Amino acid sequence: MAAKQSQIINVLTSVSLRGIEREQQKAADRQKKAEDREARLHYFTKKNES
């Protein structure tokens, strides 16, 4: 019984960790997109000032 509970806990922990990693990757992707947009905005702002 304890071995079965340990297996269940291991599976749930693994699933949770994968979910956390997925959310961290999504956050990193959103950050990169925001940085790219900011860089493009800066570029076009400078280009229009010339």
C-alpha positions in Angstrom: 0.0 0.0 0.0 2.8 2.5 0.9 4.6 1.6 -2.3 1.5 2.3 -4.3 1.0 5.7 -2.6 4.7 6.5 -3.2 4.2 5.8 -6.9 1.1 8.0 -7.1 3.0 10.8 -5.3 5.9 10.4 -7.8 3.5 10.6 -10.8 1.7 13.6 -9.4 5.0 15.4 -8.7 6.3 14.6 -12.2 3.1 16.0 -13.7 3.2 19.1 -11.6 6.8 19.8 -12.4 6.1 19.4 -16.2 3.2 21.9 -15.8 5.5 24.4 -14.0 8.2 24.0 -16.6 5.6 24.6 -19.4 4.3 27.7 -17.6 7.9 29.0 -17.1 8.6 28.5 -20.9 5.4 30.3 -21.8 6.4 33.2 -19.5 9.9 33.3 -21.1 8.3 33.3 -24.6 6.0 36.2 -23.7 9.0 38.1 -22.3 11.0 37.5 -25.5 8.0 38.7 -27.6 7.7 41.8 -25.5 11.4 42.6 -25.8 11.2 42.1 -29.6 8.2 44.5 -29.9 10.0 47.0 -27.8 13.1 46.8 -30.0 11.0 47.2 -33.2 9.2 50.2 -31.7 12.5 51.8 -30.7 13.9 51.1 -34.2 10.9 52.7 -36.0 10.8 55.6 -33.5 14.5 56.4 -34.3 14.0 55.9 -38.0 11.0 58.3 -38.1 13.0 60.9 -36.1 15.6 61.0 -38.9 
